[in-house]
Amino acid sequence: MKKLALSVLALLAGIMAHAQSASFAGRASVEADYKIVKGLHLSVGEEIRSNDNFSALGSLRTTVGLSYKPIKYLKVGVGYTLINPWKNGKEIELADESTAKYYGFWAPKHRFFADVTGIVRWGDVQFSLRERVQMDHNADSDMNIYQDPRNKVALRSRLGVKYKGWKVVEPYANFEIRTQLNGAWGSTDGSQKTKKDGTTYYDYTPAGYTHVYNDRYRGELGVELNLGKRHTLNPYLLLDYLSEYEIDTNKKGTRLFSAAYSNLFRVSLGVGYTFNF
């Protein structure tokens, strides 16, 4: 056990050293799960997330989902999430050289998802594999479509194991890979140019949304506490290694200022509560 703990610590240290930065965050959620008929469930939940390093409110997320388990080895589901990120206010300089406060605002996005989960049990240990396809729709009319698609599509593949021998306490571990299926892409002739203000750029030719790559690797450790038939408490820890490809272009998509992978290691502490009825 000691060797395993040391190996995990060494792995985490290696990931953090490779990442450009590290951050900490938190999240909390409450959910109501309604059993319509045997195997068919409707769920409604609300989640709040902090910003990196708990610096501010990150987002509110409202999810409505429907799941169906036709047999004990298989579960399918569909759902919708309203994502409300909070954009912080800032000071802006006015024409008369005075300053004014630019207040924060909500910037809603819409997520649609569908998933299928295979479940196998071996004694008191349950193994699962979930494949989820999700599409995030950005409704901001001012977004730069040459940096990100308006409808971002991703595949999330999650392998999980849970111990169910203790009934009331069910510890679990998950590992998930998220694959972006339609990232923005383009090309340049390789020659750098300079604007009058000193900003460097490349002439850019967009190539559509053809970039497919893995942008997040997630490990999760948690425990489900079954506090009676209707109440479940779920504290958990998330370890995320993010490697997102960030493109910075002008609004016309003709000039490329930068394009690189941005690596971040994030540790998130979370707790969820579910009421079943």
URBELHU-V812973 format. One line per field, one symbol per residue. burial: 1 if it has 24 or more other ideal C-beta (glycine too) atoms within 12 Angstrom, else 0. Layout:
burial = ???
//
This chain:
burial = 0000000000000010001001111111111110000000101111111101000001111111111000000011111111111000000000000000000000001111111110100000011111111111000000011111100111111111110000000111111111110111110100000000000011010100101001111111111100000001111111111111111110001011101000111111011111000
//
